[in-house]
Amino acid sequence: MANLVAYKSNALIEASYKLTLQEQRFLLVCISRIRSGVDAPPPEAQKTMIITAAELHAAFPDMGRQHAEAKLKEAVDRLWDRSIIIRDESRREEFRWVQYRAQYLKGEAKVEITFSDAIMPYLTQLRGQFTRVVVKNVSSLSSTYSIRIYEMLQQFRSTGDRTIAINDFRSMLDLEEKYSDFKILNRDLIKPAVAELNLKSNLSVSFETIKNGRKVVALRFRFKEDKQIKIET
């Protein structure tokens, strides 16, 4: 389980959505099961799977073995209500992560999940425009924002440099009216997330603000792989 890798289309990385930490973790484990490419099974054959509490704990051991079943149940309790918004220049598309309400198999410490038909192309039809996330590199992150920013940076792994407009950053994290003041956004979200990435991920990250006059209009992140993450077993 230490070598799980999740592949997402870049459009999905840049989509607008909100997930809890446990939902993020659960979906990373699920997505790591999905294969793309010429030899991959068809999406219909891959979209339904069973995930056990033991698998979730193996990928994210910091939750503790004794809490794994509760965390698994927590991860799927509201997943049916979660949606994703993908925008481009000509359209806005909104759909659910899952086709049906996830089935928690009581007493068996496992869950059956079926991804929605709408999301499968963003997980299987990956022809160059995708981002690779090694799950162990985010396994100790305790903030869903830290995981999202990690994914945003991994999209630009080849350059180690990403500039993102504040409006796009807010949209991707689905902040709505939250943290409307940049000083609060910086203090309560950006700085803690960057600090956690530097402490707990395989990246060394710094950032600076880009201003138009006195207004912050963009963030520039610079990063590099700094260390190997060893997952506990």
Long-range contacts (C-beta under 8 A, 24 or more apart in sequence): 1-55, 1-58, 1-59, 1-231, 2-58, 2-136, 2-231, 2-233, 3-134, 3-136, 4-28, 4-29, 4-32, 4-59, 4-134, 4-135, 4-136, 5-32, 5-132, 5-133, 5-134, 5-135, 6-31, 6-32, 6-132, 6-133, 6-135, 7-31, 7-34, 7-36, 7-123, 7-126, 7-130, 7-131, 7-132, 7-133, 8-122, 8-123, 8-130, 8-131, 8-133, 8-151, 9-121, 9-122, 9-123, 9-125, 9-126, 9-129, 9-130, 9-131, 10-129, 10-130, 10-131, 10-155, 11-86, 11-88, 11-122, 11-129, 12-84, 12-86, 12-119, 12-122, 12-123, 13-131, 13-151, 13-152, 13-154, 13-155, 14-86, 14-152, 14-155, 14-168, 14-172, 15-84, 15-85, 15-86, 15-172, 16-84, 16-85, 16-86, 16-87, 16-171, 16-172, 16-173, 16-174, 17-82, 17-83, 17-84, 17-85, 17-174, 18-82, 18-173, 18-174, 19-82, 19-144, 20-74, 20-75, 20-78, 20-144, 21-142, 21-143, 21-144, 21-147, 22-71, 22-74, 22-75, 23-75, 23-76, 23-78, 23-79, 23-82, 23-144, 24-144, 24-147, 24-148, 25-56, 25-59, 25-60, 25-71, 25-75, 26-51, 26-56, 26-72, 26-75, 26-76, 26-79, 26-111, 27-97, 28-59, 28-133, 28-135, 28-138, 28-147, 29-55, 29-56, 29-59, 29-135, 30-113, 30-115, 31-123, 32-59, 32-135, 34-115, 34-123, 34-124, 35-124, 36-123, 36-124, 36-125, 36-126, 36-130, 37-126, 40-124, 43-117, 43-120, 43-121, 43-123, 43-124, 46-120, 46-124, 47-99, 47-114, 47-115, 47-116, 47-117, 47-120, 48-112, 48-113, 48-114, 48-115, 49-112, 49-113, 50-105, 50-110, 50-111, 50-112, 50-113, 51-110, 51-111, 51-113, 52-109, 52-110, 52-111, 53-109, 53-110, 54-109, 58-233, 59-135, 59-136, 59-139, 59-231, 60-139, 61-139, 61-231, 61-232, 61-233, 62-139, 62-140, 62-142, 62-232, 68-109, 69-109, 72-104, 72-109, 72-110, 72-111, 73-104, 73-111, 75-111, 76-102, 76-104, 76-111, 76-113, 79-113, 84-119, 85-174, 86-122, 87-171, 93-118, 95-119, 131-155, 131-157, 132-157, 134-202, 136-229, 136-230, 136-231, 137-201, 137-202, 137-203, 137-229, 138-201, 139-229, 139-231, 140-200, 140-201, 140-229, 141-196, 141-197, 141-200, 141-201, 142-196, 142-200, 143-192, 143-193, 143-196, 145-173, 145-189, 145-192, 145-193, 146-192, 146-193, 146-196, 146-197, 146-200, 146-201, 148-172, 148-173, 149-193, 149-194, 149-197, 149-221, 150-197, 150-201, 150-203, 152-221, 153-197, 153-203, 153-205, 153-221, 153-223, 160-222, 160-223, 160-224, 161-220, 161-221, 161-222, 161-223, 162-220, 162-221, 162-223, 163-210, 163-218, 163-219, 163-220, 163-221, 164-218, 164-219, 164-221, 165-217, 165-218, 166-216, 166-217, 166-218, 166-219, 169-219, 182-216, 190-219, 197-223, 198-226, 201-229, 202-226, 202-227, 202-228, 202-229
